Amino acid sequence: MILIRNGKILTMNDRIYEMGDILIKGKKILDIGENLELPKDAEVIDAKGMWVMPGIVDAHCHIGMWEDGIGFEGSDGNEATDPVTPELRAIDGINPEDHCFREARENGITTVVTGPGSANVIGGQFTALKTYGRRVDDMVIKEPLALKVAFGENPKWVYDGQKKAPSTRMATAAILRENLIKAQNYKRKLEQGEKDPDKMPDRDLKMEILVKVLNREIPLKAHAHRADDILTALRIAREFNVDITLDHCTEGHRISDFLLEEEAKVIVGPLFSERSKVELKNMTFKAPGILSKAGVKVAMMTDHPVIPIQYLPVCAAIAVKEGMEEMEALKSITINAAEITGIADRVGSLEPGKDADIVIFDGHPLEFRTRAIWVFIDGYAVKKPE
């Protein structure tokens, strides 16, 4: 057992302990409170004067898919040869030895939601991982987590160059609809096959994952920057009664009333980057604050390697500078990120029964000069004081 004692604890479930304790047993948080009894043989960590919070969650990145500093040999995020590739699985392309995993965990990022890029209309399956482990299989929190789809410029740019659809936004939406309809037909055949084995269709990996979307087992993870693309994503989700998260959502602050009405799940970012294409012209660090003040639940993300993943807390800090409430910014990289991506049963807040993913900082978590002194993942200290 490990007892973290006397720290300022930000639980992210609306409780703050000025001088609190956390008891870890194995991989889980056993108890949290004030003046906890010291179990026999427990290791004690004195966190007096330090800030203790849940491990940080990046709700959308590509860590391990584009390995840092390698180039083509480490670029495994876009299969830009077919606009419809739902069968692709992130876990088959992630290299856990990408040194960015180490940089992530050493800076307090303990959970990542990572997967394919946005070249295709349907790009493949995202996964949620811990940032510590020798093989991907041991790092998985949930797999598949979501199915990546993309709207806007990227699919147009990729496939117009190949002289094939989609080269317009209309075609992107039509291709997604067409494949969801194919999945509805495949689902009906599966149901018929359960009653009559002779009618069971041949396995179709593309359709199997889309059926999970139709059954609301996993959401669509929609790359959408411009306001009209965001609304198209929501329109298709309504048509097929599927769950969806709006990732990037660069112009979401311009339609916050519609997003609130739709109870949209919003993941904003990357914001700490250049306006490298037309659909980023309205990018602003004011967006997270505008959305959260409008009542929209917001997570923030790095889109690593666009923003190096260790700077996610810096992005949250800049959002505060630009008008976001401090606690909302902290939630955007912890509990909100976990809830929006569907993994809050395990991570995102400090509560008994949850994974012991804990970071001890030597100062305020959103202060640029603050360092992560201790980092625990599943109760194991992946970083200790030097």
ZIVEN-V116317 format. One record per backbone hydrogen bond with DSSP energy under -1.0 kcal/mol. NH is the residue of the N-H (numbers start at 1). CO is the residue of the C=O. Records with the same first field share a line. If there is no record, write none. Layout:
NH=CO / CO
//
This chain:
2=24
3=43
4=22
5=45
7=20
8=50
9=17
10=52
11=15
17=9
20=7
21=33
22=4
23=31
24=2
25=28
28=25
29=354
30=23
31=23
33=21
42=39
43=1
45=3
47=5
50=47
51=361
52=8
53=359
55=357
56=108
57=333
58=111
61=113
62=304
65=62
66=62
67=74
70=67
74=71
75=72
76=65
80=78
81=79
85=122
88=85
90=125
92=89
93=90
94=90
95=64
98=95
101=98
103=99
104=100
105=101
106=102
107=104
108=105
109=104
110=56
111=56
112=129
113=58
114=127
115=61
117=77
122=83
123=148
125=88
126=146
127=114
128=142
129=112
130=139
131=110
138=135
139=136
140=136
141=128
142=128
145=126
147=219
148=124
149=221
150=121
151=223
157=153
158=154
159=155
160=156
161=157
163=160
164=159
172=168
173=169
174=170
175=171
176=172
177=173
178=174
179=175
180=176
181=177
182=178
183=179
184=180
185=181
186=182
187=183
188=184
189=185
190=186
191=187
192=188
193=189
194=190
196=192
199=196
200=197
208=204
209=205
210=206
211=207
212=208
213=209
214=210
215=211
216=213
217=212
218=212
220=243
221=147
222=245
223=149
224=247
230=226
231=227
232=228
233=229
234=230
235=231
236=232
237=233
238=234
239=235
240=236
242=237
245=220
246=265
247=222
248=267
249=224 / 247
251=225
252=249
254=251
255=252
259=255
260=256
261=257
262=258
263=260
264=259
266=297
267=246
268=299
269=248
273=271
276=274
280=277
281=278
283=280
287=284
290=286
291=287
292=288
293=289
294=290
295=292
296=291
299=266
300=332
301=268
303=60
306=303
311=308
312=309
315=311
316=312
317=313
318=314
319=315
320=316
321=317
322=318
323=320
324=319
329=325
330=326
331=327
332=328
334=331
336=331
338=334
339=335
340=336
341=337
343=338
346=343
347=343
350=11
353=29
354=351
355=346
356=27
357=355
358=376
359=53
360=374
361=51
362=371
367=364
370=367
373=360
374=360
375=383
376=358
377=380
379=356
380=377
382=375 / 380
383=375
//
